[in-house]
Amino acid sequence: MGFFSLGGRTALATAAGFSKDLLHKNECTVCPLNDAKICSPKMKPTGSREPVIYVLGEAPGSEEDRLGRPFVGPSGKLLKRYLKPEVQELVRWGNVIRCYPGKDATPGPIETEACRPSVIRDIEATQPEAIFGFGNVPLNWLIGETGISKWCGRRIPVKVGEHVCWYYPFLHPAAILRSKPEYHPGPYQSEDEFALAFQIKRALRELDRLPAAIVHDEKEALRGLEIITGHGGEADLERVKAFLAELDAESVSGFDYETNAIRPYAKAAKLLSVAFAGSKRVVGIALSHKRTGWTPKLLRTVHGLLARFLLSRGLKRRLVAHQLPFEIEWSATWFGDEVIWNTGWGDTASQAYILDERPWTLSLEFLIKEYFGFSIKSIDNLDRNTLDDAPLENVLRYNALDAKYARLVFNVQEKRLRDEGLMEVYRHQLERTVAVVPTQLNGVPINEETNLALMTKYERRLAKIEGTIESNPQAQLYKRRTGGTFRPSALDDVRRYLVLVLGLSQFEKKNGMQVDEATLREIDDPIIKLVLRWRKTNKILSTYIKPVQRGEGHVQDDGYMHPIISTTKTRTWRTSSEEPNTQNWPMRDPAAIEARTQVSAGPGYTVVAFDFAGIQARNVAMESKDAALVKHFHEHYDIHTDWMMRLAKLDPRWANRSALEKDKALFKKHRHQAKNKFVFPSFFGARPKSISRSLGIEVNTADKLQRAFWNEFPDIKAWQEQLVRSYYQTGYVTGLSGFRRRAPIIHNELINSPIQSDESRIVCGAMVRVARLGIPCTMEIHDDLTFIMPNKKIDEYSELIITEMLRLDLDWINVPLEVEMKVGPNWGEMKEAGKFESVKGGGWRELE
């Protein structure tokens, strides 16, 4: 029996150590609020006795306590703005806690559990079709979760007592009222308020066609589950054969491995077990677990059966897993690369991502709770890091449950994808999810000699900076005043230096001034300049050099990095990278780019990179169909240089036009500013005030420049306005790619998101096609596909890659695509090898 952390709310409660059963049995008599001095103790729910909706809040507020009714204060008034009077007649109003807990107080576990029986009785008696819960307290009360921003807007089956219904979690209106108002069109003070209003509207529409809510329990979860340990010898082998043959008739089968490592590249990596789920049975099969019953000979036979099964399924009978790249990476390592493209796959995480791209919501546990109201961790919550030491029977059950629910979740989500018109988006998402695996298997080679040389170089550089700091008179003054040596790595030392040596009292802790890089750059002081140099040097050393030493976490036993390319982590459909994040390695800073030289092609090989040039600006032309911009791209117009010169003409103080024409470095610097501080911000909805601040020009100059920009490109402005209107009608923003990003979204991200999604669709489409040719890239860096090629194959492979990257396979591509090719002995020393452009009607040509 569990006990609660009582948090010292009352001496009685702390001393008692009440169990949940005792709290439920005694209810109010053991509650700390039982004798509270309030106006309306034990407030009863109000409203309909036969409700369609049961509104469940956290606790009465001061206004509710004064008037004796739930939801009559500010939160209730905001909520009722989005529940029409005819809907309110169908509502019952209640709270998890029936007594006002006091100003700014959050109900604790004792109050919650003491009140639980009475709230359950009321819900059982009134039998609502749906519970609308507002805030984290109802979320935790109903499904044992926290993090309302992850759950709001979803629909979850719940069992309250003996009553089963649907639960809709929403952000609490009080949180919206507390938030700082922001610029927002229409009647909403914030994006969170719009999201609340839209999610309530959508939930109300669903009430007319709600399916029956079904909540799984442990008995249902374990139904049809079997395990095969191998201890039965030949008889167990026959069971495996029979079950795999049975699955041949299944169009969709769940699939899951348990392993002793996350990646398959370690020498000791092994498959512990595998599980498959069909419509009637789910079976967990032991493989190389420590307690497996298979003899080595029988285990080899089982592996052979698995290899044939994976390849015999074809593309129409799908094997579905959760976080599919994991299963494919291990399958390809153990059973051969043929499984990557010759097996029909399905991925529940990819489905969930297309249906709702919010981060931290894609675990199988999360999805099972969302669709079946059940936690499989309540059955077997094993530590994945020690599965090889766990009892085999438990591991096989754990494995089988994952396979079973992968299949069940897949079927539910496939129907949702069809209903919402997102199947085509999911199909491409699945393709890119498969295509990242051969890239991960390729690995990224690290030159150990270069790594060691850079280690030595940067450690010496750090030591030199530290020595220079220590010998500086200002650092000596710091030591006399504090009694300690100044450490550039310590934020507190930097803060004390600013206050005690430079006399900048605004940096005292109580004032909260940050000591980040942007702030320190504004301070003209030799020690601070050295601190910034130290930080930059240390970041390169600690982020890009030390972690890729042999034996460190980023380099596997085979001597390669195998970065994970995730297709489900961003809210814009772009990929991301981790372990390590190669997409974030320096590419523009000359002082840091040498970290890339560690990625070396080796003798007989060359690093070859292909980058989609200006893809986001081209995506703006595709989305807006602006006639002038489309025409300019066909004519190779340089939009950034043009508007740099126009700004220089408007404001000679910003830049002198004749100086720009004569000084290449000055030209490059100001073109970069025009691109990133005017053109792209305008594309993405920035206003003159923001542009003036960014460029350091007058607001009226920025306004005049932007009005000229919209006069030249009126369809871009019209597209932006239509995008905003569509968002407030549908609750999501989408573009030509079909990928959706859902509310809440801030204004600039609203316009930026479809551009990034379109960009990703084009880049990843090319990545998929090239991988299918058997030439998977070594790295995918946003708009760039980088390969390590045999020198004798460069011409052959490059022609195939350029052809696929410049293939106009989407009917909404209305401007030429351009690819820049670079080559080099390593990733840091790359030289341009050519520029290539797609040709209308098909094919491509090299640009001079």
N, C-alpha and C positions, 0 to 999 in steps of 0.2 A: 504494500500500500504506500502510495507516494505522499510526501508532505510538501507544503508550499513554503517558498521563501517569503516570510511574513513582513520583512522590511521594517520592523519596529513600529508599526502603525499604532498599536496600543499595547500596553503592558500585559493585558489579559490575553490578547491573541498571541503575543510572543511567547508567553509562558505556556500556553496551551498546546502549541504545535499541532493545530487541528488537521485532521486528515480530510480528504475530499468527501468521503462518505459521511463523516460527522457533520461537516458544514451543510451538506445536502439534507441531512436528517433534521437538523435543528434550525436551519434557515436563519430568520431574523434574530433569534435569541442569541446567536454567537457572532453577529455582524457588528463591526466597530461603529456602524452608522445607526444602530438600533435606537440609541438614546440621543442622537444628534439634535441640536436645537435648530430645527428648520421649520418652515411654514407648512410643507406638504409631505410628511413622512410616508414612505411606502406607497408612492404615487402609482395608481393603477393605470393600465392602458386605457385609451379612449378611442372613439370612432366606431367603425362598423363591427358588428358581432359576426358577420359572415364575410370577411374581407377577401378581396382578390389579392391585395398587397398588405403585408405586415411591415410597417416601417419600424426598424430597430436602430435606435441611437445608442450613444454611450451611457449617458446619465442626464437627469434633469439639470438645466442651468438655473441661474438665479431668478430669471424671469419666469421660467416654468415652475419653480418652487413657490414663487409668490402667487402665481395664478392657479396652481394646482393641476396643470394639464401639460402633457408632453408637447414639445415642438411648437410653442407659442412665442418663443424668444426670437432673436435675430436669425439663428440658424434655421428655425422652422419657417420664418418668413421668406428667407432666400429659397428654401426647398419648395415651398408652395408656389413660388413664382413659376416653377416648371411642372407642377402638378395641377392641371385644370380642375375647377370646382367639381365637375362630373367625375373626375378620377378620385378626388379627395373623399367622395362619398363611399368609395370602395376600399378605403384605407383604414387600417387600425394602427394607432400610434403607440409605441412603447419604447422602453430602454432596457439595456442589459442590467443596469443598476437602477433601482426604483427610488432611491433617496438622493437628494442633492449632496454631492460629496464635499462641497466647498469651492471657493473661487480658485480656478487654475489647477484643481486637483484631478488626477487621473485615477479612476477606480482601480483598486488593487485586487489581487487574487482572492482574498477572503471575502470581500464584498461581492465580487463576481460570482463565486461559487455559492455563497449564501443565498443570493437572489436567483440563481439558475433554476431551481425547481419551480418557482412561481412563474417565471417567464416561459418555461417549457409547458407548464399546465395551460397557460393562456394560448399558446400557439397550437397545442393539441386540441383545445376546445374550439378554436375559431377556424382551424383548417385552411390557412391561406394558400393560394396557388404559388405565391412567390414572397420571399422576404427581401426587402430592400434594406441592406445594412449600411450605415454611414460611419466610416472611420475604422481605425485599427481595433478598437475594443470589440465591436460585433464580429469583425473578421476573425479575431482570435477566439472569441466565444463559440463561433459556429464551426470553424474548420481548423482551429489550432495554429493559424498562421499569423505572421506580421508582415508589414510592407504593403500598405494599402495601394500605393502607386503602381505596384506590379499587378494587383488583383482587380482594381476598379475597372468596370466595364465588361467583366466576364460573367459567365453564368455557370453556377456550380450546383450539382444535386446535393442536398443535405437531408439528414434525418434528425429531427428535433423530437426527442422522446420517441413516440411511435409514428409521428407524422413526417412524411417524405414530401419535399417540395423543392423548388428552385431558389437559390440564393444569388442575389445580385449585389456585389460589393461596390460601394461608391466612396469617393473622397468625402470627408465630413464637411458640411457647409461652413462650420466654424473655422476650419483651416483656410478656406477660401476668403472668408471675411478678415482673417488675420494677415493675409498676404498683402504685399505692397501693390497698389494698383499699377498697371502698366498700360502702355499704348495698346489700344485694342479697338477695332471697328465694331460697330453695333452696340448692343446693350450690355455687353459683358465687361467686367473690370479686369479680367485676366484670362489667360488661356486655360487655366484650371477651371474657371467658372464655365467657359464654353464647353470644355470636355465633360463636366458634370451635366450640364444641360443636354448635351447631345447624347450622352450615355443613358440618361433617364428616358429621353424620347425614344431611343432605340429599344430599351427594355420594355417600354409600354407597348410598342408595336408588336413585340414578340409575344405578349401575353395572350393574344388571340389565337396563337398557333403553337402553344407550348406542348412539346411531347411529354410523356410521363417521365417524371424524374425517377431514376434508378440509382440507388446507392449500393455499391459493393461492400461486402464484408469479408472476413478471413475465409469463411466457408466457400464463398463464391470464387475468391481469388485462387484457392487451392483445388477447385473442381477441375478434374481431368488432368491433374499434374502427376507425372511419373518421373522417376529417376533411374538411370542405368549406371551403376558404379564400376562395372567391369569385373566385379568379384564373381559373377556367374559364368565367367569364361566364355566358351562357345555359345552358350545359351544367351548370354547378354549380347554377343555379336549378332546373333540372329534377330534379337529384338531391335537392334540398331538398324539392320537391313530392312526389316519389316516396316519400321516407322518411316524411314526415308522413302521407301516405296509408297507408303500411304500418302506422304506429302506431295508426291508427283501429281496427285489429282487436285491439289490445292492451288488456286490462282494467287493467293497471298499467304505467305508463311512468315511468322515472326522468327527472328534470328538474333542470337546474342552470344558473345564470348565472355568468359572470365579468364583473366590473365594475371601473371605475377608482376607485370610492369605496364606502364601506360603506353610505351612504344616498343616495337618488336626488335630494336637494333642492339640491345644489350646481349652479351654472350650467354647470359643465364636466362634470357627471356623465354617464356614457354606458355603455351595454351593450357590452361588448367581444366577447362570444360567448355562445352558448347551446348546451346539449347535451341530447339526449334518448336514453333507453335503452329498447329493447324486449327481447323474449326472445331475439332472434337477433342484433341489431346495436345498436351505440351509435355515435352520430354527433355530433361536435363541429362547430358551424357558426359561422363568423366573422360578426361584426356590425360594430361600429364600432372595432375594433382599429386602431391606427396602420397596420398592414401588411395590412389587409383588401384583398381583390381586388375587392370589389364597387364598381361605379360608384354614384353617389348614387341614380340611378333604380332600379337593381337592388336596392339596399339598402332603398329604400322598399317595393319589392315583397316582399322577404323579411319586413320588418316586418308588412306586411299579411297574409302567409301565417301568421305567428306569431299575430297577433291572432285570425284566424279559427280557427286550430287550438285556441287556448286556450278559446275560447267554444263551439266545436263539440263538445268532448269530453263535455259534459253532466256530471251528478253521479255517474253509475255508473262511467265509465271514469276511473280516478284518475291524476293526475299527482303523483308523490311526489318530495319534495325533502328535503334535510337542513337543519334550521332554516328551516322553511317561510315564516315571516313575511318573511324577506329576499326570497325569490322573488316572493311576492304583492305586496309593497310596490313592487318594481321593475316588475312586470307591470302593476299598476294605474296607475303613473305613466306608463308608455310606451304601454299599450294600452287604458286605460280602466277605471273602477271596476267595470264589469260583471263582470270576471273574478273579483272577490272572492267573490261568492256563487253565481255561475253556472258555476263550474268545479269538478270533483271533485278534491279535494286529498288528499294523504297526507303525513305528516311523520314521518321516522325519529327525529328528536330527541324528539318527543312520545311516540312509542312507547317509546323507551328510557327516558324519564323515568317513565312509568307502570310499566315493568318493574323499574326500580331508580332510586330518586330521589336517589342519592348525588351530591353536586356534583362538577364537574370530570370527569365520565365520559361526556359526551354528544357529544364531537367525533366526526366521521365516521371519522377516523383511529383513534380508540379502538375504535369499534364494529366496524370492518373487522378489526382485530386480534383482537377478542373472538370474532367469528364465523368468520373465515376465516384467522386466524393470519398475516396479511400486512400490510405497511406500504406504502400507495401513495406515501408520501413517498419511498420508495426509488427510485421511477421518476421523478417530477417534483416536487421540493420547491421550487416557485417561491415567490418573495416576492409575496404578494398585493398589496402596496403598489406594486409596479412592473410589474404584468402588461402594461400598455399598451406597455412598453418591451421586454418579453421576446419571443423569437421566436414568431411566430404559431402555428407547428406545435406547439410545446411547450405553449402556452396552450390550444390546442384539445384536445390529448391530456389535459392536466391537467383540463380542464373535462369531457371525456367520461368519464374515470375516476370523477369524483365522481358523475356521473349514473348510471353503471353500478352503482356500489356502493350508491348510495342505493336503487336498485330491489332489489338483492340483499338488502341489510340489511332493507329494508321487508318483504319476503316472509318472511324468517326470523322477524322480530319479530312479524309478524301471527299466525303459527302459535303462537308463545309466548303471545301475548295471548289467543288462543282457548283454548289448553290450560289457562291459568291463570284463566280466567273473568273477564278484564279488558277485554273488547272494549267494553262499555258505558262504562266509565271512560275508555277511550281516545277513544271517539266524542265525549264531552263535552270532553275535553282538546283534541281537534282543532278543535271548534267555537270554543272560547275562543281558540285559537291563531290562527284566521282572524279572529275578531272584533276582536282588538287592532289589526289593520292599518288599518281605517278610522279608528280613533282616532289612530293614529300619523300617518296622512295628514292628518287635520284640523289637527294642530299646535296649539300653545299660544301665543297672541299676547303679546308683551311690549311694554309702553308705554315707549318710549325716554325720554320726559321724566321719568317716575316713576323709572326706573332711574338716570338721571343725578342726579336730586335725592337719591336714597338714597345713591348713591356719594359725593356731596359731604358729606352729613350724617354718614355713618359714618366717612369719612376724617377729618373734623373731630373727631368724637367720639374716635377713636383718638388723634389728635394731642393732644387735651386731656388724656386719661388719661395719655399718655406725659409730657406737661409736668408734670402734677401729681405723678407719680412722681419725675421728675428733681429737682423742687424740695423733695421731702420730705427732712427731716434724716436719716432712716434710709437713704435712697438715697445721700445724700452720704457717710454713714459707709461704705456698701458700696464706693463709689468710692475712698475713702481706703485701705481695706483690700485692695482687689483691683487698683487702678490702672485700672479700666475702668468705663464707664457701665452701669448696670443695664438690661438689656433684658427686658421682660416676655414677649417671644416665645421667649426662650432657656431651655430646661429647666435647663441647667447654671448659668445666672445665678440662677435661682430656687433651685436646690439650694444654691449657694454662699451666697446671702442667708440661707437658713434656718440654715445651719451657722455662718457667720462673723458675722452680725449678730444673729440670734435665739438662737444658741447651741444649736440643735437638732442634736446630733451624730448622731442616728439617721438623718439625711438624707445623711450622707456616702455616697459611691458604694459603698464596700465593704459598707455595711449594707443596701443595696438598697431602702430605703424609697421608695415611689413619690411623685411630685409631681403626681399627677393631681388632677382637680377635686374628687372626693369627699374626698381627704385634705386638700387646701388649705382646703376649707370649714370644717374643724374648727379651723383656726388663726386666732386673734383678733389680727390685725395689719393696720394700715392699708395697707401695701404689698401684702400678699397679697390683701386685698380688691380693691385696684385691679388686680392681676394677673388675678383672676377676671373682673372687668368687662372688662378688655382682651381676654381670651380669648373671651368671649361676643360682644363687638362684632366682633372680627376674624373669628370663625366665620361670623357672619351676612354680613359683607362679602365674605369670600373664597368662601363656599359658595353663597350665594343672590343676590348682587348683581353682583359682578365677572363671574362666568361667563356671565351672561345679557346682557352688553353686546353690541351689534351688532359682529360681527367676532370674537367669542370662540367657543369650541368648541360651546357649547350652543345658539346661535342660528344657524340655517341661512341660506342666501342669500335665502330668501323672507321673512326677518324673523321667523320663528316658531321656537320650540323644537319638536322632534319627539321627545319622550322615547320610548325603547324600553320597551315593557311586556313583560317576560319572563314566560312561563308555565311555565318549566322550571328555575328557579333555587333555589326554596326546597324544604325537605323536608316541607312541610305542605300543598302545593298552592295556597298563596296566591301571588298574582302579586308581582312585584318590578319596580322601575323604575330606569332608568339613563339617563344622558346627556340631562338630569340626572335625579336621583332625586326626582321631584316628590312621591312618596309620603312623603318624609321632610322636606318643608318645614314650618316651625313652624306649629302650629295652635292651641296653647294658651298659649304664652308671649306676653303682651301686648307685651313689649319687642321681640319678634322677629317677630310675626305680620305686621308691616307689609311684610315682604319679599314677602308674597303680593299686596300691592296692585299689584305690577308686572304681574301677569296681569290685564289690563284688557279688558273686553268691547268697548269702543269705542262710538262714536255709533250709536244704534239697536239696540244689543244689550245683553243682561244675562247675568251669570253666574248659573246656576241649579244648585244642588247638591241631591242626594237621598241621604240617609244611612239605611242600615238601623239602626234604633235597637235597642240591647241585643241584637244578633244572637247573640253568643257565649253569653249566659245562656239565650237561647231554644234554642240548639243543645244545651245541657246538658239541657234539658227534653225535646228530641227524642230524644237518645241514651238518657237514663236512663228516660224515660217515667214519671218520678216524678209520682205522682198529685197531690201537694200543689203542686209547682212548676207543673205544667200548669194546674191550677185557678187558681193565683195569676195566671198570665199572662192567662188569660181574664178575670180580675177586675181587671186593671191594678194588681196589687200591686207596691209598690216594695221589692224585697228588700234593697237597699243601705241605705235609710233605716231599715227595720225592724231590721236587725242592727246598725246604728250605735247605735240607741237601746237595744237589749238590752245591748250592750257598755258603754254609758255607765251603765246601771243596775248592771251587775256591777262596774264599776271607775270610780267617779266621778272618780278622779284622771286617767283618760284624757280624760274630757269630762264636763262638767256638763249634765245633760239640760235643765234650764230655760234655761241659757245657749244651748244649741243651738237651742231653739225661738224665742229672741228675736233671735239674731245670725245673719243670713243668710250672711255670709262664713264664720263659724265652722261653721255647719251644712254649707255646701258643702265646706269643707276636710275635715271629719271624715267626711262621707258618702263623699268620694273615697277617704279612707283605708280605710273599712270595705269599700268595693268592691274596691280593689286590694290590700289587705293582709289581708283576711279572706275575703270571699265568693268571689272568683275563685281565690285560692290554695286554698281548701277544695275548690272545684270541680275543681281540677287536682291534688289529692293532697297538698297541704302538710300537715305535721304540727304539733301544738301548739307544739313547741319553735321551729320556724321562724316561726310566726305571732306568738308572744310577742316574739321578737327584732325582727320587722318593725314591730309595733305599739308596742313599748315597754311591754308589760304582762307580768304574772307568767305563768309557764308554766301554773300550775294554773288561772288565769283563762282563758287561751286554751283549755286542755283542757276546762274546764266549758262554755265558749261553743261549742266545736266539737261536744261531745257533744249539746248541745241542738240544734245545727244538724242533726246526723245523725238525731236523734229526729224532727225535723220532716220531713226529706227522706231517708228511709231508702233509697229506690230509687237515689238518686245514689251513695251509698256502695256499694250492691250492684253497680251498673253499673261503678264503678271497679274493684272486685275481680274482676268477670268479665272486664273488659278486660285486666287483668294476667294472669289465667289463660290467656286466649286467646293473648296475646302469647307466652307461654312454650311454648305448644303449636305455634304456627304460625311463630314467628320474625318476625312483623310485627304492627303494630297498625293497625286499620282501624275505620272508623265507618260510618254510614249512607250516606255518599257513595261508599264502595267504594274510595277511594284508600288505598294501603298505604304505611306507613313502616316500614322494615326495621331489624332489629337491626344495631348496638347503639343503644339509646335510653335515656337516663337516665329515672328514674322520673317526674318531673313532666312531661317532654315526652311520655312514653308516654300520659298521660291528656289532655294538651293537644292533641296532634296531630290526633286525629279531630274535635275540636271546630273547629279551624281549617280542616280539610278540608271539613267540612259547611258552615261559613260561606262558604268560597270557592266551593263548589258553588252555593249560593244566589245569591251576588253575581254570579258570572260567568255563571250561567244567565240572570240578568236582563240583564246586559250584552250577551249574545249576542242575546237576543230583541229588545232595543231597536235594536241595530245592524242586524238584519235588516229592521227597519221603515224603515231609511234615516235614523236619528237617532243616529249613533254618538256616544258621549260624547267630551268633550274630554280628560278625565282620569279614570282609575280609581284611587281612593285607598283601598285596602283595602275598607271597607264602603260607600264613597261613590262615586256616579257623578256627575260634574260636567260640565255642558254650558254652551256659550255659544250663546244663542238670540236670534234676531230678536225684538224686543219684541212685534211683532204675532203671533208664533207661540207665545208662552209658554203660554197657556191650552191650546191644541191639543196641543202637544208634551208638556206636563206631564201631561195626562190620560193620554196614551198611555204615558208612562214610568212613572207611578205604577201604572197597570194591570198593566204587565209586571213591575214590581218586587214587586208584591203578589200576583202569580199563584201560587197554591198548586199547582205542577205536579209536586211530589214527594210520593209517598204517605206519606212519613215525617214531613212537617211537621204537627205536632199542636198547635201554638199559633199565635196570630195573629202575623203579621209586621207591623212598624211602620216607616214611612218618615217622616223629617223633611225638610222642604223649606226651603231658604234661598235668598235672592236678593240680588244686589248688583251695583253697577257694576264691581266688581273682586273678585278672589278673597279679598282681605283684609278687605273691608267688607261682610260678609254679614249679613242679618237673617232671622229665622225668618218663613216665609210660611205654614206649616201643618204639621199632623201627620196622617198617614193610616194606617189599619189595615185589614188584610185581613179579609174576612168569610167565615165558614165556608160552604162551598158555592159560593163564587166571588164576585168583586167586592170592593169596598172602600168604606170610609166615612171621612169626615173627622172627626177627634177635636176636641173643644172645648178 
